Amino acid sequence: MSDDTQDTLLLSTKSGAMGYRIVKFQILPATPGDSNAEHCVKIYKLKQSSPFDDDINFSDNTLLGAAIYAASSSTSYQFTPMSVIFDNEVFNQDIYVTHKDTQSGSINYYIELEMMRLDLNENTVATLKDIRNESPLRAPMP
């Protein structure tokens, strides 16, 4: 995945009866061993507008997960990949993966989903959450 790009993972169905939960989210640079890299990859419930940023805002209720990877040739700045997943979140619509790299290079990502059949109530709740998130009247989280 190149810098400032977005992938769409098509998961929605006509009935919305299939739900998903992220159980694993990992990233790996396309060129391992790059001496300078700062990658931020995020998973959202809604399509995002470009240009993408590297700010991770946990109060954004459309954010499902975030991962960062940074490396430098300087020994004072070494970092290992870190991922945060909101694993209690069940969704039944498409998800969107964004990438921002403040240095240069591409990134690979791996997402593992748990698939579950939703009953009518769970389906309704997941769908209503998505509708609310898409609403232009949605109030920003404090």
C-alpha positions in Angstrom: 0.0 0.0 0.0 1.5 3.3 -1.1 1.6 6.5 0.9 -1.7 8.5 1.1 -3.8 5.7 -0.3 -7.0 3.9 0.9 -8.1 0.3 0.3 -11.7 -0.7 0.5 -12.4 -4.2 2.0 -15.8 -5.3 0.6 -17.7 -7.0 3.5 -21.3 -5.7 3.3 -24.2 -8.0 2.2 -27.7 -7.2 1.2 -29.2 -8.5 4.4 -26.4 -7.3 6.8 -26.8 -10.7 8.6 -23.1 -11.4 8.6 -21.0 -9.5 11.2 -17.2 -9.1 11.6 -14.8 -8.4 14.3 -11.1 -7.7 13.8 -9.0 -10.2 15.7 -5.5 -9.5 14.3 -4.0 -6.5 12.6 -0.4 -6.3 11.6 1.8 -4.2 9.3 5.1 -4.9 7.6 7.1 -2.5 5.4 7.3 -3.4 1.7 11.1 -3.0 1.9 12.2 -4.6 5.2 15.4 -3.0 6.5 14.6 0.5 5.3 16.6 2.8 7.5 14.0 5.5 7.7 10.3 4.8 7.9 7.3 6.2 9.7 4.1 4.4 8.7 0.6 4.9 10.1 -2.1 2.5 9.0 -5.7 2.9 10.2 -8.9 0.9 9.7 -12.2 2.8 9.5 -15.9 2.0 9.2 -16.4 5.0 6.8 -14.5 6.0 3.7 -12.0 8.7 4.5 -11.0 11.9 2.6 -7.5 12.3 1.2 -5.0 13.5 2.1 -4.8 11.1 5.0 -3.1 11.9 8.3 -1.0 10.1 10.9 -3.1 11.3 13.9 -4.7 8.5 15.9 -7.8 9.8 17.5 -9.4 7.2 19.8 -12.5 9.4 20.3 -13.4 8.9 16.6 -16.1 6.2 16.7 -15.5 5.2 13.1 -11.9 4.1 13.9 -11.6 0.3 14.3 -7.9 -0.1 14.6 -4.5 1.6 14.1 -1.0 0.4 13.6 2.3 2.3 13.5 5.8 1.3 12.4 8.8 3.4 12.6 12.5 2.8 12.0 15.6 4.9 11.7 19.3 4.5 11.0 19.9 6.4 14.3 20.2 4.1 17.2 18.4 6.6 19.4 15.3 6.1 17.4 14.3 2.5 17.0 10.7 1.4 17.1 8.8 -1.9 16.7 5.4 -2.2 15.1 2.5 -1.6 17.3 -1.2 -2.3 16.6 -4.3 -1.3 18.6 -7.6 -2.9 17.7 -11.0 -2.2 19.2 -11.9 -5.8 19.4 -15.3 -5.3 20.9 -16.6 -3.6 17.8 -18.8 -5.7 15.5 -19.6 -4.3 12.1 -21.5 -5.5 9.0 -20.4 -3.1 6.4 -17.3 -2.4 4.2 -14.2 -1.2 6.0 -11.5 1.2 4.8 -7.7 1.0 5.4 -5.6 4.2 5.1 -1.9 4.7 5.0 0.2 7.7 5.7 4.0 7.6 5.6 5.9 10.7 6.7 9.2 9.3 5.3 9.0 7.2 2.1 8.0 3.7 1.1 5.1 1.3 1.0 3.6 -0.9 3.7 1.8 -4.3 3.7 -1.0 -5.1 6.1 -2.6 -8.2 7.3 -6.1 -8.2 8.8 -7.8 -11.3 10.3 -11.5 -11.1 10.8 -13.8 -13.2 12.9 -17.0 -13.8 11.0 -20.3 -14.3 12.9 -23.9 -14.6 12.0 -26.0 -11.7 13.4 -29.5 -12.2 14.7 -32.1 -9.5 13.8 -31.4 -7.3 16.8 -27.6 -7.4 16.4 -28.0 -6.7 12.6 -30.2 -3.7 13.4 -27.8 -2.3 16.0 -24.8 -2.7 13.7 -26.6 -1.1 10.7 -28.0 1.8 12.8 -24.5 2.5 14.1 -23.3 2.7 10.5 -26.2 4.9 9.5 -25.5 7.2 12.5 -21.8 7.4 11.6 -22.6 8.4 8.0 -25.1 11.1 9.1 -24.0 14.7 8.3 -25.6 15.6 11.6 -23.2 13.4 13.5 -21.8 15.4 16.4 -18.0 15.1 17.0 -16.9 13.2 20.0 -15.6 15.4 22.9 
